[in-house]
Amino acid sequence: MRIELLRPLVIALAACAALSACSSAGGGRYPINLDVPAVIATPFPDNPPPHGFDLDSGAQVFMARCASCHGPLGLGNGAASVAIRGQGKQVANLVEKAAAATPEGWYGLIGKGNLENLMPGFGALLTAQERWDVTQYALSLGRQPLDAGDGALALRVANQTPGAPAAAGLTVTLHAYVGPGEAFSRTALSDGQGNVAFRGLATRESIFYQAETTWRGARFFSAPQQLTQTAQIALAQLPIFEVTTDPAVISLAGYQFVVDGIDEGTISVIEAYAFQNSGDRAYIAADAGPGSPRSVSIAYPTGALNLRFEGAGIGERFVREGELLRDMDAILPGSRAEIILFYDLPYRGSARVERKMSAPLQRWEVILPDSELKAVGLQDLGAQTIPGLQTPMRRFAPAAPSPVIRAGQSVTIELAGQPRAAAPAGLDARAIGVGFILFAVAMAAAYVLVLRARANVPAPTRQTLLARIAALDIALETGKISRDEHARRRARLKRELVAVWGGGS
């Protein structure tokens, strides 16, 4: 998915809407690593909310929790539906059933689940408002299908490189995204002037449309567009550029290694890279070819557990080739491309991490919880308290003036010490914005956004913690997580449960 211009907004919404769920929302460019919810019957109110429903919120919940089984269009053909039917169970086609359904009936079903057909209950995992929102959204699929409507999107494929020839006859793919997943796509050919039109599109505020095409072996994307009942027609450009394979135009404006969480024997790491293209053409790698777009690369983190990406991951934006993670998107001229990785590393009082840089690196730093955990051999730049949240993080960097790290050289990070207190655990990958790589102030702003969003999440109760523990057990049994990951996360949840139980929550 390439809705980059809307990432701060969409990411924040997704972070608030998505908790643990039954599986990853299949088919999207932003795969989400979600848990399997436990089937725990809980009481729920029957009355609809007095202030009405939020279909956009319902769309987010649907794509995160329902689309993996029922499909992004509600047709009962989600990624998990084959396995469910293989067990002799049913997955409902919501479009067909919507006409005879009642809001109260579906609201109750979402809360309690349907064990006979392996549908989990979400009563302990969704608020009443979220259940009503997703109920109304699912019912709306029967009234107005996501892949049909009165909207139209006209695009102009425009070559932005001065003096370059116009691009004609290109295959343009229009992706329709709802929340974290892709709902459907269509393709068409541009005419001799680069024009292409898509008609019969749904006009829903929950859908973002984005066009993609390939030119000179590089992938290019339009800005995201929305069609609504009051704006049923949209005009947009799909900019493309001539390409270069000269690696001299690529450098790393910055690199950050951040420890954002510490657990028993494990640290949670965020790595942020800012690749910069100083040329006037889009950069792709010399070995890129038809059907195998490639640009910059990152060394695969040795020993990494639970690797994930901000945005699209393996098979969507990145591909692993040996010990490299290759970016499949071109680096546009005069711009930066931020790549953010999230993973866990074993930690027993000390660790040595070596990260090979694929381009010249101008500036780098290590950011740690303000505690006894230190970056050995680096200059301590002091702790920075995030305004309003009193969340101190300490910055370390090479002593100035530090030499430029050449392409092929490694950055060595040595960590030592046991922290007195851990950083706020579990910062959501979708809540780390593009500005994370901008150092210091921008880093603080990103943490403020994340932690404020976390502050709005209700405190866990006995019931929700028991549900999450049961979810982990199911995820282990179905092979969705490793035994090490299961043991680590279960131990943390049990500690939370003991604390809550002792407090009488």
N, C-alpha and C positions, 0 to 999 in steps of 0.2 A: 504494500500500500504506500502511496506517495502523497498523502495529504500533509506535506511538510509545513505549509504556511499556516495550517490550523492546529499544529501539534500542541501548543501550550493549552488551548481550549479543550480539544478533543481528549488529550492525554489526561487532563485533570478530571474531566467527566468520567472517563473510563476508570480512573483510579478510585473514584468514589462509588461507582456503580458495581464494580466487579469484586466479589469476595471469593470464597471457595466455591467451585462448581463441579459438575459431573465430569467434564472433559474439556479438551481444547475446542474452541469454536472453529470447526473445520472450514477450509476453503478460503480463508482470508490471508491478506498479506501481513497481518499483525497477529500471528498465532499467540495465544495466551496459555500460560502454564497454570491450569486450574485443578483443584482437588475434586475428588468424587464426593458429593454430599451424602451424608448418612440419611437413612430413612427413619426419621423420628417424628411421630405424630405430635403436633403441638396445637394448643388452642389458638384460634385466630378470630378476629372480629368479622362479622358478616356484612356490616354496613359499609357502603362505598364512602370514600373520603368526601367530606362536605365541600372541599375546594376543587373537586374535579380530578381529572386524570392528566398525566403527562406522557403522551405517546412517544416522545423522544427518549424519555427515561425508560419506557417500556421496550423500545427498540434495543437500547443498550443491554437491558437485562435479557431479552430474548436471544440476542446473538451470543451473549456470554454463556447462557445456561440452557437454552432450548434448541438452538440451531444444530448442535452436534447430532441430535437424534431426529428432530422434526424437519431439519433442512432450513436453509436461510430464507426460503420462500414459504415455509410451512407445509411443504408437500409430502412430508414423511420420508424424505430421502437423504437425511443427514449422514455424515461419515460413519456414525455408530449404528445406523439402522440395519445394515447388513448383518452385523454380529447379533443384534437383538432378534432379528427375524430368523437367524440361524438357530436360535434356541426355541423356536416355535412361538415367539411372542409377537405382539403387534406394535407398530409405531403409527400413530394417528396422522392422517392427512388433515391438517387443521383447516385448510381452505374448504374441503368438502364438509367438514363437521361444523363449521362456524354457523351455518344457516340455522341449524337446529339447536345450537348451544345457547346457554344463558350465562351472563357474566357471573352470577353467583355460583353456578355449577363449576365453571372453569377456575374461578378463584379458589373454591374449596379443593378442587383437584390439584392445583398447583401447591397448595399448602400441605395436603396429606399425601400426595403421590398415588401411584397405582402399582402396588407390588406385583399384581398378577402379570403386568406387562413391563416389569422392571423399571417403572418410572419412579424416581426418588421424590420424596416430599421436600419442599423448600420452606416449610413453615418456620424452621429454626434459622434459615439463612437469608431470608428476604423480609424486609419490613412489610407491614400491611399495605403501605402506599405503593411499594415496588410490586407487590403481587397484583394489586388492582391495575397498575400501569401496564404490566406485561399481559394481564388478562385482556385489557382493552386493545392492546397492540395486536395480540394473536387473533382476536375477533376481527380486527380491521383487515387482516390478510384475506378474509373471505369477501369483504366488500370491495377492496381495491388491491388487486395483486401488486406485489412490488415490481414486477417486470412489465407492467402495462399501465398506460395512462395517457394524458393529453399533452404532456410536456415535450419540448424539443430542445436540442442542444446543437448549435452550429459551431464548428471549429475551423480555424485556419492554421494549417501547418506552415510555419514561417521560419525560413532559414535566417538566423540572427548574425551569421558571420558576414562582415562587409565584403561585397563583391562575389559572394557565393551564389551558385545557381539555385533556382527555386526547386523545391522537392515536390514531385507529382507522382501519383499512383502508389502512394504508401499505404500499407495496411495499418489502420488505426483501431486500437481496441479501447472500448469504453468500459471502465470498471465502475460498478455501483457498490458502494460500501455503506453498510449500516453498522454503526458502533464499531466493534473490533473486527468485523468479518466482512468478506466480499459476498454480496447477495447474488449477483449475476454479472455477466459481461456480454458485450456485443462487438462485432467487428464490421468495418466498412472501409472502402478504398477512397482516398482523396482524389479529386479531379486534377486537371492540368494546372490550376491555380493554387492547389493545396487545400481546397475547401472540402469539408466532409460534414454531413449532418446525420444526427440520430433523432428519430421521431418515435412517438408512442411511448414516452418515458413517464414513469410515475412522478407525480408532483407531491413529494413528502419532504418535510423539513428534516426527517431523520436520515435521508439518503444524501450521500455526497457522491458526485460523479467526477471521475478523473480519467482523462484520455492518455494513452501510451502509444508510442510508435518507435520503430528502430530505424536508424539512419547511420550509414557508414559503420555499422557494427556496434553502435552505441544506443542505449535506451534513453528516451526522453519522455517527460511527463508534463501535462498541463497543470495549471492551478486547479484546485478542486472547485466544483460548481454545485449549486443547489437549485432545484426547481420547486416552486411552491404554487399554491392555487392563485396567488396574486402575482407571481412572476413565473409563468409557465414556459417562457422562452429565454434562453441564455446564449450569449455570444462569447467566445473565448478563443485565445491563441494557444497553440501547441508549439512552443519554440524549440527549434533544433539548431545544432551547430555543426560546422565542420570539425573534424577530430584531429588530434595529434597523439602519437605514441611516444613522444620524447619525455622520458622521466625527469628531465631537468626542470620542467615547469611545475613539478609537484614537490612540496615541502610540508613538514608538519609544523604548523604554527604553535601547537601546544599539545602536551600530553599530561594527563592526571591519573594517579593511582590513588584511589580512595577506599579506605576501610570504613564501611558504613554499618557494620554489625559484627558482633563477636559472640560466639556461642561456645559450648564445650568442645574444644579441639578443632574449631573451625572459625575462620574469618570470612565475612562476606565482602566481596570486592566489587567496586565499580571502576572500570577503565574508560577514560574518555580521550578520544583522538580528534584533532581538528586538522584535516588535510586541506591544503591550500593550493589552488591552481593560479599561477601568476601569468599564464599565457592567454592568448585570445581565441583559443579553440578548446573544445571539450577534450579531456584526457581519457584515453582508454589504453589498456596494456597492449604491448606488441603482440602477445599471443591470443588476443581476442579475435573471435571469428564469428561467422554466421551461426546463430544458435548457442554461442558460448561467450556472451559479453563479460568482460573483465576490466577492472581498473586497478585500484590500489589494493594492497594486501596487508594483513596483520598476522603476526605469529600466533599460532594457537597456544593458549595459556596452558603450560605443562601442569598436569595434576588438577586441572579445573574440574569442579563438580557443578552440576546443574547450570550449565552455561546458557545464558539467554541474552537477547539483544534489546536495545531500545528501538522499537519499530519492527520492521520485517526481519526475519531471521534466516536460518539455513533453508535453502531452496527457494527463498523469496527474494531477498536482496544479496545474501551471502551464500557462498559455496565453499566447502572444505576440500582442499587439495593437499594431501599429506599433512604437513605441519603448518600450513597456511590457511587463513580465512580470506577468501577473495571476494571483494566487493564487485557486484555485477552492474552497478550503476556508474555511468560516466561522471567525472568530476567537471562541473561546468566552468567555463572560463571566468577568471576574476572572482571566484567564489570559494567558500569553504564547504567542506562536507564533514559533518560530525558523525562519528561512529562511537557508540557507547555499548560496552559489554558489561554483563553482570555475571558473577560466578562465585563459588565458594572455594576456599583453599584450606587444607589441613594446617593447623597451627598448634604447636606445643612449646610455647615460650619463646620461640624464635623461628624465623623463616627467611630464606633468600630467594628472591624472585628476579629472574632475568628476562627482560622483554626486548627482543630484537626489533629495531626500527627499520621500516622499509623505505623511508624517505628521510632526508636531513631534518633533524629535530632542533628547533630554535629554543624552546623553553619547556621545562617539565617540573612537576612537583608532586609531593606525596601529602595526602591529607588524612589525618588520623583522629580518633577520639582524643579529647584532651585528658590524658591519663598517663600511666607509666609506660604505655606502648610508645616506642620511639622508632624513628628511621635513622639507623646508625650511619654515620659519615656524612649526613646532610645537615645543612644549616637550619636551625630551628627559627622559623619566622614568627613564632608566637601563636597564641590561641586567639581565635576570633569568635566572639559570642554573637549568635544570630539574633538580630533585634526582635524583641518581644517574645522570644521562645527560650532564652537562656540555654541554648544548645551549643556548647563550645566545641570547636574542631581546631586542631593544631596543624599548621602548614610547615612542611619541610621542603627545601630545594637545594640544589648545588650552590656552593658559595660563588658569589659574583666576582669577576666575570667568568661565567662558565662557558667552556668551548661548545661549539655546535656538535651534536651527535650526528655523525655521517650515516648515510644509508648503509645498512648491513651491520652497524655497530649496535651494542646492547646497552640498555639502561639497567643498572643493577640496584635493586631495592632490598635492603636488609632490615628486617623488623626484629625487635627484641623487646621483652618485657611483658608482664601480665597486666592488663588494664584494671584499674580499680572499678571502673564502670563502663558498660558497653554503650556504644552509640545507639540511637534509636533504631531498633532492628526492623528489617523488612521494608525499607523504602521501596516503593513500587516502581518497577521498571518504566511503567507508562507515565509516571509522574515526574520523571527527570526531564526537564526541558532542554531545548537546544542550547540555551545559554550556559549550560553547566561547564563548558570548556572555557568560559571567559574569565575564569579565575576569581578568587577573592569575593568581590561584591556580588558578582553573578552567581557564584557558588552559594552564597548565603541566601540569595533570593530563591534559588531552586529549592533549597532545604526548607525555607519558609513555606513555599507552596505545598511541598509534600507533607510537612508536619502539620500544617493547618488543616489539610485535607484529612489527615489521620485523626486529628483532634475531633473531627465531626463524626467519626465512626463510634457508635455506642460501645461502651465497655463490655467485654465478654462476660457472659453468664455461665453458670454451670452447664446449662442445656446447650449453648452454642459451642462450648469447649468440648463437651462430650460428642457433639456432632462432628466436630473437626477431627477428633481422635478416631472416631469410627470411619470418617472419610479417608484418613490416612491408611487405616488398616485395609479398606477396600482397594485403595490405590495400589498398595503393595501386592495384594492378592491378584490384581489384574495386570500387574507388571508395569504400571504407569510411573512408579518411582523405584529407586534402588533401595536395598536394605539399609545401607548407610544413611541415605537421606531420610528414610522412614524413621530409623532409630533416633536421629538427631532432632527431627522436628517433633516426634512424639514425646521425647524427653522434655522439650521446651513447653509443649502444650500441657503435659502433666504437672510441671512446676506451676504454670498459670492456674491450672485447675485446683491444685492444693491451696494456692493463695486465695482464690475466689471462694472455695468451699469453707476455708477457715474464717472468711469474712462474712459468710452467710448470704452471698449474692444469689 
